[in-house]
Amino acid sequence: MTVTGVPTITTTALPDATFNAPYTAQLEAKATPADLTWYVSDEGALPKGLTLDTATGTISGTPTESGDFAIQVVAANSEGASQ
């Protein structure tokens, strides 16, 4: 028997980025099964120049716009459960 659960995102904040400077941040979550797909919800967007790797949860790139950005990420497991 396999018991699956909803992934729990454990990253609570991201480090600040600097305009036109390389940036990398790793999102973390606890999940069973552990294979997750990450995405940014419709509640926000990453700054231009940054992308989210849907397989690893890594946000990276070089931001080409400045400002405050509120984003909400979602982690979904292979069973369809998400947070």
Secondary structure, DSSP 4 states (H G I P E B T S, - for coil): -------EE---------TTS-EEEE--EE-SS--EEEEE-TT--PPTTEEE-TTT-EEEE---S-S-----EEEEETTS-B-
